[in-house]
Amino acid sequence: MKKRQLILRNPKTRLTLHTDYLEISNPINRYAVAFRHIGAIYLNKAIRVEIGTCYAICRRVPLWIIDQDGYILARVAEVKDAAV
């Protein structure tokens, strides 16, 4: 099966991270998507997500932060060799 891009633009969206899938809920509907079907996630900057959740997601699939118009603002990625 082909991996798809997941674009979350509704600021009222809530994310719940599970071992094999991501649960997405908003006032209209609720659904779950397995990580094996996600190519990348584009997340609206207005969605409230903890940094730990962002880190866990970016370890599984590429995670991008977008604005309300869909323009890419940043990429969330794990730093491999960081000088402390």
N, CA, C and O atoms as CSV, one atom per row, in Angstrom:
chain,resi,resn,atom,element,x,y,z
A,1,MET,N,N,0.842,-1.187,0.000
A,1,MET,CA,C,0.000,0.000,0.000
A,1,MET,C,C,0.884,1.245,0.000
A,1,MET,O,O,1.929,1.283,0.650
A,2,LYS,N,N,0.454,2.238,-0.724
A,2,LYS,CA,C,1.211,3.474,-0.858
A,2,LYS,C,C,1.079,4.331,0.402
A,2,LYS,O,O,-0.008,4.455,0.965
A,3,LYS,N,N,2.190,4.917,0.835
A,3,LYS,CA,C,2.157,5.808,2.000
A,3,LYS,C,C,1.592,7.159,1.587
A,3,LYS,O,O,1.873,7.653,0.495
A,4,ARG,N,N,0.801,7.744,2.460
A,4,ARG,CA,C,0.121,9.007,2.172
A,4,ARG,C,C,0.606,10.114,3.088
A,4,ARG,O,O,1.110,9.858,4.182
A,5,GLN,N,N,0.448,11.344,2.629
A,5,GLN,CA,C,0.753,12.523,3.436
A,5,GLN,C,C,-0.455,12.818,4.313
A,5,GLN,O,O,-1.590,12.785,3.839
A,6,LEU,N,N,-0.220,13.104,5.579
A,6,LEU,CA,C,-1.297,13.411,6.515
A,6,LEU,C,C,-1.198,14.893,6.857
A,6,LEU,O,O,-0.231,15.325,7.483
A,7,ILE,N,N,-2.200,15.673,6.447
A,7,ILE,CA,C,-2.208,17.115,6.676
A,7,ILE,C,C,-3.291,17.428,7.703
A,7,ILE,O,O,-4.475,17.195,7.460
A,8,LEU,N,N,-2.875,17.958,8.851
A,8,LEU,CA,C,-3.799,18.294,9.935
A,8,LEU,C,C,-3.835,19.809,10.068
A,8,LEU,O,O,-2.894,20.411,10.585
A,9,ARG,N,N,-4.925,20.435,9.600
A,9,ARG,CA,C,-5.021,21.895,9.580
A,9,ARG,C,C,-5.993,22.455,10.602
A,9,ARG,O,O,-5.914,23.639,10.928
A,10,ASN,N,N,-6.900,21.649,11.116
A,10,ASN,CA,C,-7.900,22.124,12.067
A,10,ASN,C,C,-7.242,22.353,13.432
A,10,ASN,O,O,-6.711,21.404,14.008
A,11,PRO,N,N,-7.259,23.580,13.970
A,11,PRO,CA,C,-6.596,23.852,15.252
A,11,PRO,C,C,-7.253,23.163,16.446
A,11,PRO,O,O,-6.658,23.106,17.522
A,12,LYS,N,N,-8.456,22.643,16.279
A,12,LYS,CA,C,-9.131,21.944,17.376
A,12,LYS,C,C,-8.820,20.450,17.398
A,12,LYS,O,O,-9.403,19.709,18.189
A,13,THR,N,N,-7.920,20.008,16.548
A,13,THR,CA,C,-7.554,18.602,16.468
A,13,THR,C,C,-6.747,18.186,17.692
A,13,THR,O,O,-5.902,18.938,18.178
A,14,ARG,N,N,-7.015,16.991,18.177
A,14,ARG,CA,C,-6.263,16.400,19.287
A,14,ARG,C,C,-5.580,15.132,18.786
A,14,ARG,O,O,-6.178,14.333,18.065
A,15,LEU,N,N,-4.321,14.959,19.178
A,15,LEU,CA,C,-3.560,13.780,18.794
A,15,LEU,C,C,-3.304,12.914,20.016
A,15,LEU,O,O,-2.956,13.415,21.085
A,16,THR,N,N,-3.479,11.610,19.848
A,16,THR,CA,C,-3.139,10.643,20.881
A,16,THR,C,C,-2.211,9.623,20.252
A,16,THR,O,O,-2.558,8.975,19.265
A,17,LEU,N,N,-1.039,9.486,20.826
A,17,LEU,CA,C,-0.010,8.611,20.276
A,17,LEU,C,C,-0.119,7.228,20.902
A,17,LEU,O,O,-0.153,7.091,22.125
A,18,HIS,N,N,-0.174,6.208,20.059
A,18,HIS,CA,C,-0.176,4.818,20.500
A,18,HIS,C,C,1.050,4.135,19.904
A,18,HIS,O,O,1.783,4.750,19.130
A,19,THR,N,N,1.276,2.896,20.250
A,19,THR,CA,C,2.469,2.187,19.799
A,19,THR,C,C,2.553,2.087,18.282
A,19,THR,O,O,3.588,2.410,17.699
A,20,ASP,N,N,1.488,1.648,17.641
A,20,ASP,CA,C,1.511,1.404,16.199
A,20,ASP,C,C,0.690,2.380,15.372
A,20,ASP,O,O,0.731,2.339,14.143
A,21,TYR,N,N,-0.048,3.248,16.031
A,21,TYR,CA,C,-0.924,4.137,15.276
A,21,TYR,C,C,-1.093,5.473,15.989
A,21,TYR,O,O,-0.740,5.626,17.158
A,22,LEU,N,N,-1.637,6.424,15.261
A,22,LEU,CA,C,-1.903,7.766,15.751
A,22,LEU,C,C,-3.416,7.976,15.737
A,22,LEU,O,O,-4.062,7.824,14.700
A,23,GLU,N,N,-3.969,8.323,16.888
A,23,GLU,CA,C,-5.407,8.586,16.988
A,23,GLU,C,C,-5.632,10.083,16.835
A,23,GLU,O,O,-5.035,10.886,17.552
A,24,ILE,N,N,-6.493,10.449,15.901
A,24,ILE,CA,C,-6.751,11.847,15.583
A,24,ILE,C,C,-8.226,12.124,15.832
A,24,ILE,O,O,-9.093,11.431,15.300
A,25,SER,N,N,-8.506,13.139,16.643
A,25,SER,CA,C,-9.906,13.475,16.911
A,25,SER,C,C,-10.084,14.983,16.830
A,25,SER,O,O,-9.214,15.755,17.234
A,26,ASN,N,N,-11.220,15.379,16.303
A,26,ASN,CA,C,-11.619,16.779,16.254
A,26,ASN,C,C,-13.116,16.826,16.519
A,26,ASN,O,O,-13.734,15.769,16.650
A,27,PRO,N,N,-13.726,18.002,16.603
A,27,PRO,CA,C,-15.161,18.062,16.921
A,27,PRO,C,C,-16.066,17.321,15.930
A,27,PRO,O,O,-17.187,16.954,16.283
A,28,ILE,N,N,-15.606,17.099,14.719
A,28,ILE,CA,C,-16.446,16.466,13.702
A,28,ILE,C,C,-16.325,14.942,13.712
A,28,ILE,O,O,-17.338,14.243,13.686
A,29,ASN,N,N,-15.098,14.419,13.749
A,29,ASN,CA,C,-14.924,12.973,13.682
A,29,ASN,C,C,-13.681,12.524,14.448
A,29,ASN,O,O,-12.925,13.333,14.986
A,30,ARG,N,N,-13.501,11.210,14.476
A,30,ARG,CA,C,-12.386,10.599,15.197
A,30,ARG,C,C,-11.924,9.389,14.393
A,30,ARG,O,O,-12.744,8.575,13.970
A,31,TYR,N,N,-10.618,9.267,14.181
A,31,TYR,CA,C,-10.111,8.144,13.417
A,31,TYR,C,C,-8.687,7.829,13.840
A,31,TYR,O,O,-8.042,8.613,14.536
A,32,ALA,N,N,-8.207,6.670,13.412
A,32,ALA,CA,C,-6.855,6.221,13.728
A,32,ALA,C,C,-6.142,5.876,12.427
A,32,ALA,O,O,-6.744,5.340,11.497
A,33,VAL,N,N,-4.847,6.194,12.377
A,33,VAL,CA,C,-4.043,5.920,11.194
A,33,VAL,C,C,-2.773,5.213,11.643
A,33,VAL,O,O,-2.068,5.698,12.528
A,34,ALA,N,N,-2.482,4.069,11.038
A,34,ALA,CA,C,-1.267,3.330,11.362
A,34,ALA,C,C,-0.058,4.061,10.786
A,34,ALA,O,O,-0.132,4.637,9.701
A,35,PHE,N,N,1.050,4.033,11.517
A,35,PHE,CA,C,2.256,4.717,11.060
A,35,PHE,C,C,2.777,4.138,9.752
A,35,PHE,O,O,3.422,4.848,8.980
A,36,ARG,N,N,2.512,2.869,9.489
A,36,ARG,CA,C,3.017,2.263,8.253
A,36,ARG,C,C,2.330,2.822,7.016
A,36,ARG,O,O,2.816,2.622,5.903
A,37,HIS,N,N,1.204,3.524,7.186
A,37,HIS,CA,C,0.486,4.123,6.060
A,37,HIS,C,C,0.783,5.614,5.898
A,37,HIS,O,O,0.272,6.247,4.974
A,38,ILE,N,N,1.604,6.182,6.788
A,38,ILE,CA,C,1.882,7.618,6.768
A,38,ILE,C,C,3.256,7.866,6.161
A,38,ILE,O,O,4.253,7.306,6.618
A,39,GLY,N,N,3.308,8.707,5.133
A,39,GLY,CA,C,4.578,9.099,4.538
A,39,GLY,C,C,5.190,10.277,5.273
A,39,GLY,O,O,6.402,10.304,5.490
A,40,ALA,N,N,4.377,11.248,5.660
A,40,ALA,CA,C,4.810,12.428,6.412
A,40,ALA,C,C,3.575,13.061,7.040
A,40,ALA,O,O,2.453,12.873,6.569
A,41,ILE,N,N,3.803,13.817,8.117
A,41,ILE,CA,C,2.714,14.518,8.788
A,41,ILE,C,C,2.982,16.010,8.706
A,41,ILE,O,O,4.071,16.469,9.050
A,42,TYR,N,N,1.992,16.768,8.251
A,42,TYR,CA,C,2.037,18.220,8.217
A,42,TYR,C,C,1.061,18.709,9.274
A,42,TYR,O,O,-0.146,18.493,9.161
A,43,LEU,N,N,1.585,19.370,10.307
A,43,LEU,CA,C,0.823,19.715,11.501
A,43,LEU,C,C,0.685,21.225,11.628
A,43,LEU,O,O,1.683,21.945,11.605
A,44,ASN,N,N,-0.543,21.706,11.763
A,44,ASN,CA,C,-0.799,23.134,11.946
A,44,ASN,C,C,-0.159,23.598,13.250
A,44,ASN,O,O,-0.236,22.903,14.262
A,45,LYS,N,N,0.465,24.759,13.229
A,45,LYS,CA,C,1.154,25.278,14.410
A,45,LYS,C,C,0.191,25.603,15.551
A,45,LYS,O,O,0.625,25.710,16.698
A,46,ALA,N,N,-1.101,25.762,15.270
A,46,ALA,CA,C,-2.086,26.095,16.295
A,46,ALA,C,C,-2.578,24.871,17.071
A,46,ALA,O,O,-3.268,25.018,18.080
A,47,ILE,N,N,-2.232,23.673,16.612
A,47,ILE,CA,C,-2.643,22.453,17.311
A,47,ILE,C,C,-1.760,22.267,18.534
A,47,ILE,O,O,-0.535,22.340,18.444
A,48,ARG,N,N,-2.384,22.030,19.668
A,48,ARG,CA,C,-1.634,21.835,20.912
A,48,ARG,C,C,-1.111,20.405,20.985
A,48,ARG,O,O,-1.877,19.446,21.085
A,49,VAL,N,N,0.214,20.289,20.932
A,49,VAL,CA,C,0.870,18.991,21.016
A,49,VAL,C,C,2.077,19.145,21.932
A,49,VAL,O,O,2.825,20.117,21.822
A,50,GLU,N,N,2.266,18.193,22.830
A,50,GLU,CA,C,3.425,18.230,23.715
A,50,GLU,C,C,4.688,17.926,22.921
A,50,GLU,O,O,4.645,17.232,21.905
A,51,ILE,N,N,5.808,18.451,23.396
A,51,ILE,CA,C,7.074,18.255,22.695
A,51,ILE,C,C,7.471,16.781,22.678
A,51,ILE,O,O,8.083,16.315,21.717
A,52,GLY,N,N,7.128,16.052,23.726
A,52,GLY,CA,C,7.426,14.619,23.763
A,52,GLY,C,C,6.674,13.851,22.691
A,52,GLY,O,O,7.201,12.905,22.106
A,53,THR,N,N,5.445,14.260,22.438
A,53,THR,CA,C,4.650,13.637,21.383
A,53,THR,C,C,5.242,13.955,20.015
A,53,THR,O,O,5.315,13.080,19.151
A,54,CYS,N,N,5.663,15.198,19.813
A,54,CYS,CA,C,6.312,15.577,18.546
A,54,CYS,C,C,7.579,14.762,18.323
A,54,CYS,O,O,7.837,14.290,17.215
A,55,TYR,N,N,8.362,14.602,19.377
A,55,TYR,CA,C,9.605,13.837,19.273
A,55,TYR,C,C,9.310,12.375,18.923
A,55,TYR,O,O,9.978,11.794,18.067
A,56,ALA,N,N,8.323,11.790,19.576
A,56,ALA,CA,C,7.977,10.395,19.301
A,56,ALA,C,C,7.463,10.218,17.874
A,56,ALA,O,O,7.753,9.209,17.231
A,57,ILE,N,N,6.705,11.190,17.381
A,57,ILE,CA,C,6.200,11.114,16.009
A,57,ILE,C,C,7.339,11.266,15.011
A,57,ILE,O,O,7.406,10.524,14.032
A,58,CYS,N,N,8.237,12.224,15.250
A,58,CYS,CA,C,9.304,12.479,14.269
A,58,CYS,C,C,10.315,11.338,14.214
A,58,CYS,O,O,11.062,11.227,13.242
A,59,ARG,N,N,10.351,10.495,15.230
A,59,ARG,CA,C,11.204,9.312,15.177
A,59,ARG,C,C,10.618,8.247,14.259
A,59,ARG,O,O,11.351,7.386,13.772
A,60,ARG,N,N,9.310,8.290,14.016
A,60,ARG,CA,C,8.632,7.297,13.173
A,60,ARG,C,C,8.443,7.780,11.732
A,60,ARG,O,O,8.699,7.037,10.785
A,61,VAL,N,N,7.995,9.029,11.574
A,61,VAL,CA,C,7.726,9.592,10.244
A,61,VAL,C,C,8.187,11.050,10.227
A,61,VAL,O,O,8.273,11.673,11.285
A,62,PRO,N,N,8.484,11.609,9.051
A,62,PRO,CA,C,8.839,13.032,8.980
A,62,PRO,C,C,7.682,13.907,9.466
A,62,PRO,O,O,6.521,13.659,9.142
A,63,LEU,N,N,8.022,14.939,10.250
A,63,LEU,CA,C,7.014,15.832,10.826
A,63,LEU,C,C,7.344,17.263,10.433
A,63,LEU,O,O,8.454,17.740,10.669
A,64,TRP,N,N,6.380,17.942,9.836
A,64,TRP,CA,C,6.530,19.320,9.393
A,64,TRP,C,C,5.497,20.178,10.106
A,64,TRP,O,O,4.375,19.730,10.342
A,65,ILE,N,N,5.866,21.413,10.452
A,65,ILE,CA,C,4.953,22.379,11.050
A,65,ILE,C,C,4.530,23.349,9.948
A,65,ILE,O,O,5.372,23.891,9.233
A,66,ILE,N,N,3.216,23.563,9.818
A,66,ILE,CA,C,2.691,24.459,8.787
A,66,ILE,C,C,1.845,25.549,9.440
A,66,ILE,O,O,1.435,25.424,10.594
A,67,ASP,N,N,1.588,26.625,8.683
A,67,ASP,CA,C,0.693,27.672,9.186
A,67,ASP,C,C,-0.729,27.397,8.689
A,67,ASP,O,O,-0.986,26.370,8.062
A,68,GLN,N,N,-1.647,28.322,8.974
A,68,GLN,CA,C,-3.054,28.106,8.629
A,68,GLN,C,C,-3.300,28.054,7.130
A,68,GLN,O,O,-4.327,27.531,6.697
A,69,ASP,N,N,-2.379,28.586,6.326
A,69,ASP,CA,C,-2.526,28.560,4.875
A,69,ASP,C,C,-1.858,27.352,4.234
A,69,ASP,O,O,-1.977,27.152,3.025
A,70,GLY,N,N,-1.157,26.544,5.023
A,70,GLY,CA,C,-0.504,25.353,4.504
A,70,GLY,C,C,0.950,25.537,4.130
A,70,GLY,O,O,1.564,24.619,3.585
A,71,TYR,N,N,1.521,26.708,4.409
A,71,TYR,CA,C,2.931,26.933,4.103
A,71,TYR,C,C,3.812,26.294,5.174
A,71,TYR,O,O,3.503,26.371,6.363
A,72,ILE,N,N,4.895,25.672,4.758
A,72,ILE,CA,C,5.795,24.991,5.689
A,72,ILE,C,C,6.611,26.017,6.460
A,72,ILE,O,O,7.233,26.900,5.870
A,73,LEU,N,N,6.603,25.895,7.787
A,73,LEU,CA,C,7.361,26.784,8.659
A,73,LEU,C,C,8.625,26.122,9.185
A,73,LEU,O,O,9.670,26.766,9.275
A,74,ALA,N,N,8.542,24.839,9.536
A,74,ALA,CA,C,9.690,24.163,10.139
A,74,ALA,C,C,9.545,22.654,9.983
A,74,ALA,O,O,8.458,22.136,9.729
A,75,ARG,N,N,10.665,21.971,10.141
A,75,ARG,CA,C,10.670,20.515,10.190
A,75,ARG,C,C,11.131,20.101,11.571
A,75,ARG,O,O,12.124,20.620,12.080
A,76,VAL,N,N,10.419,19.173,12.176
A,76,VAL,CA,C,10.807,18.639,13.476
A,76,VAL,C,C,11.593,17.368,13.204
A,76,VAL,O,O,11.085,16.433,12.584
A,77,ALA,N,N,12.840,17.340,13.673
A,77,ALA,CA,C,13.693,16.182,13.429
A,77,ALA,C,C,14.605,15.945,14.620
A,77,ALA,O,O,14.930,16.864,15.372
A,78,GLU,N,N,15.003,14.709,14.770
A,78,GLU,CA,C,15.929,14.337,15.828
A,78,GLU,C,C,17.337,14.748,15.411
A,78,GLU,O,O,17.755,14.492,14.282
A,79,VAL,N,N,18.063,15.382,16.323
A,79,VAL,CA,C,19.441,15.777,16.042
A,79,VAL,C,C,20.331,14.598,16.401
A,79,VAL,O,O,20.341,14.151,17.548
A,80,LYS,N,N,21.074,14.098,15.434
A,80,LYS,CA,C,21.893,12.904,15.646
A,80,LYS,C,C,23.153,13.199,16.452
A,80,LYS,O,O,23.373,12.591,17.500
A,81,ASP,N,N,23.979,14.121,15.976
A,81,ASP,CA,C,25.258,14.415,16.622
A,81,ASP,C,C,25.270,15.855,17.095
A,81,ASP,O,O,25.854,16.726,16.449
A,82,ALA,N,N,24.630,16.100,18.213
A,82,ALA,CA,C,24.555,17.463,18.737
A,82,ALA,C,C,25.731,17.723,19.664
A,82,ALA,O,O,26.045,16.905,20.529
A,83,ALA,N,N,26.371,18.855,19.481
A,83,ALA,CA,C,27.446,19.274,20.381
A,83,ALA,C,C,26.803,19.983,21.564
A,83,ALA,O,O,26.086,20.968,21.395
A,84,VAL,N,N,27.062,19.481,22.742
A,84,VAL,CA,C,26.436,20.044,23.941
A,84,VAL,C,C,27.381,20.992,24.621
A,84,VAL,O,O,27.040,21.571,25.652
